[in-house]
Amino acid sequence: MTAVVPWPGRAPVVSRRALAGLLARPSWLVAATVACVGVPPGGSGAAAGDGAGVQVTAGDCASVLMVAAAALLVARGRVAMPRRALWAFAPLAATLGVTTVASPDIASSLPGFVRDVQIFVLVPLAVVLLVRDRRDLGIVFGSVLGLGLGEALYGIWQALTGTGASIGGANVRAVGTFGAADVMAMSIVVGFAVLVLTAFALVAPRYGAAAAPVALAGLGVLALALLLALSRGSWIALAAGVGLMLVAFDRWLAVKAAVCCAALGLVAFGLLGGGEIVQRYASIAVSVSAPDQSVSDRYNLWAAAGRMWADHPVTGVGVKNFPAYRDTYAGIELSSGSETDDPVNGYRRQPLLSPHDEYLLILSEQGVLGLAGFAALLGAVVRGLWTRRDVRDPFWLIGAAFTAFLLVNFLYADMGGPTCVLTGVLLGAAARRAFGLRRPSGPGVAGGEHA
């Protein structure tokens, strides 16, 4: 019998080749991180998001590997830190450190410091370093679109089969893989996918006659999922992002799109009558004169955050300390929490741990110092996008629309849940386009930068 002798060193050679290929196109690590955002959270209690602790998701774990890979490439001299990125992210990191040290309870502020540095500094910076050219941006945005379409299809199935989150006594609210514990997450993910697909739908004629119908069909799926998610805030922010994109690309097209959307809205209203969907979105118009309980709670939380800032104007009450000061500054009209229910997680009462306004959250917890650091980052991205604007470039359109979406969404929402990592990734992608993409060069060698 002839013995079969394995080829010495074959496995290590294959591994080295795979590693070399990954380092040559490390944007696939970013795409993998995006895909991990949709992994359903496991466990219960704090791990499932009841507010009792820090929720660690698969996306968080993947982001750690992504940041480590970026650090390794920097240490090996394979990529260089753009100077514009340092000027954008350094002020935010510094103000976070100062406000954490100035916190009345530093121990309770440390988890919030780590989380904010992760989402607003480390993850975006890693994306800036790992994304080098237009192909890399295409990989990242393609992964966002894939995640959004997957969540949309699952959310539609939930609404049709009555396996979604409970609203009005029926489990018909589309929440995707995130469950009722993160009831807003699916709408955020699908909203980001709408921005990506809209940008490519605008330039679809470049890719053949079938490209535009396919893109419009995809947008129809995403829009239906957003409708069934019953998320009023996501529609408002999405309207701002898509509106900016359309106006920048073609003003006449923006007018026609607005007319079509209005007509479709009237048709939907006629078909659905007084259903839950129509009532949900009609409540946007009366949110000031006759707010429901969720909107009333939000107004009370905003007032509480304003009072905290008035008493602690410079450095706030400390990162992640809003819940500890909430009852001291809130009125008696504030409810004890919101209720969620779905077939997977069951009934839960979610505590109100933030003012649901990112700007007020930063002002109350970090004062004007923290807001200045946050404004420096967003200002650098906006300025870069403006100076390198190209309204025919889908990547620029996505970056500009995402920034508009974020700025509007932060007026009535804040960072939280499993979509934080995805927001950090897209912030990094927008920053990469704003700071300039690298010119093609040899494998693993960073070239100069261009728009």
Secondary structure, 3 states (H helix, E strand, C coil): CCCCCCCCCHHHHHHHHHHHHHHHCCHHHHHHHHHHCCCCCCCCHHHHCCCCCCCCCHHHHHHHHHHHHHHHHHHCCCCCCCHHHHHHHHHHHHHHHHHHHCCCCHHHHHHHHHHHHHHHHHHHHHHHHHCCCHHHHHHHHHHHHHHHHHHHHHHHHHHHHCCCEEECCEEEECCHHHCHHHCCHHHHHHHHHHHHHHHHHHCHHHHCCCHHHHHHHHHHHHHHHHHHHCCHHHHHHHHHHHHHHHHHHCHHHHHHHHHHHHHHHHHHHHHHCCCHHHHHHHCCCCCCCCCCHHHHHHHHHHHHHHHHHHHCCCCCCCCCCHHHHHHHHCCCCCCCCEEECCCCCCCEEECCCCCCCHHHHHHHHHHHHHHHHHHHHHHHHHHHHHHCCCCCCHHHHHHHHHHHHHHHHCCCCCCCCCHHHHHHHHHHHHHHHHHCEECCCCCCCCCCEEC
